[in-house]
């Protein structure tokens, strides 16, 4: 496999890494419960597990 003959400068590495950035998760409000949650994720409200506005499970899973 080819290897670089010389070491890349720190500036060159930093230029490549400038495009990596953290983004805030997209939030939405559930129509049935009115709770704010992360989109495309199941969420717990009043001991019930909801996904796409419907009850998936009556007993919420334990967080570990």
Number of C-alpha atoms within 10 A of each C-alpha: 2 4 5 6 6 6 6 9 8 8 9 9 10 10 9 9 10 8 8 7 6 6 6 5 9 9 11 13 13 18 11 11 12 11 12 12 16 13 15 11 9 16 21 18 13 9 12 15 18 20 15 14 15 14 16 15 13 12 12 15 11 5 4 3
